[in-house]
Structures are given as structure tokens and as C-alpha cells.
Amino acid sequence: MEPTPDHIEPLPVAPQPARPPLGLGPVSLLRDVAISIALAVILIVFIYQPVKVEGTSMMPGLTDQERIFVNKYEYKLGPNNIHRGDLVVFHYPKDPRESYIKRVVGIPGDSVQIVYGQVYVNLQKLDEPYVLDAYRDRDSMDLQVVPPDDYFVLGDHRNSSSDSRSWGFVGREGIYGKAVLVYWPLTKIGRVH
């Protein structure tokens, strides 16, 4: 008798190999932990560096004892990638063993002048929403032109900041990072402004 078209013989099924139980074994767990640690070390050593803010010169944006991450890689991409308004971390020009964090106000070639606490860059009044009126001093500074490969930096808490007004420009070679993220305290976690 010939099979009808709708009659199909089942094919023999090959036995399936036993699957290992799902879950983490000790070897895979150790491997995953080792990979995570290696990635964290690479990020911290080559790209991001944790830094503790000491002092009040960057208030209200950054306060004393806050912990931030600094991107050490961003400024290695090219000579013209430091911009006005960036929060930079650099070796203090008078003692390179110390690091400071300040805001870039003048870039190479800019003229910077301060009149009764108001900053003028290239003869234009600088809009500084990050400086509270209570933190602005009323001092003046004669016009200065920022030399090539140098930067003029100021703290946001102007009447409590040691910055370019008192010790001069910061050389490009001394700037090693850009402040990018507050990670402690948890209530302030987020991007640095």
C-alpha cells in the first residue's frame, strides 16, 4: 500500500547531549570577576582618575571633600581641545607636586580683563552663571593676553580662590585632565558643570 500524501513517518531523533546546569560555577565566577577588575584598572589608570576636591574655591559647583572623576584621555587627543568653561585639573605652577582644579576663562590668544569683579574676554563681558553674586569679588585686573600654550583659569568662588589672578597662567603641559563626574556624595552624583 502506498502512503497517502498527508501521512508522514516520524524520523528517528538523535539523543541530545546533557546540558550543564545553568548558573555560575566557581571558575566562570572567578573569570568574570578578574575581567571586571582588569577593565576597572584600565579605565582608572588610562582614562578616568578619581580625585578629591579640597577647599572651597569651586563652590557652588564643587564643594570641599567631594569626590570626582577626571578624564585624563580627552586632552591627549589634540592641542586645541581645551575650551573656555572647561573645569581642568592641573599641576600647580608654583609647586608641581600639588594639583588644582579651576575653570578655563582664557585660551591662547584671548585678552582677559577684570573690572570690579566682572570678567571680560576679548573685550566682551563673560556670562558666568556658575559664579554666585555672593562669591564674586570686586577686584580689578589690567588686560592681559594669554600666551600660546597657556591658559587663564579662575575659581568659581572668586573671593576664596587662588588662581591665575595671583600666580599667572597655566601651561598646557601642566593640564592633565577634565573634571567630568561627581561620584561622592551620592546625593550629588552627576556631571560636573
Secondary structure, DSSP 8 states (H G I E B T S, - for coil): ----TT---------------SS--HHHHHHHHHHHHHHHHHIIIIIEEEEE--SSTTTTTS-TT-EEEEESSGGGS-TT---TT-EEEEE-TT-TTSEEEEEEEE-TT-EEEEETTEEEETTEE---TTS-GGG-----EEEEE--TTEEEEE-SSGGG--SHHHH--EEGGGEEEEEEEEEESGGG-EE--
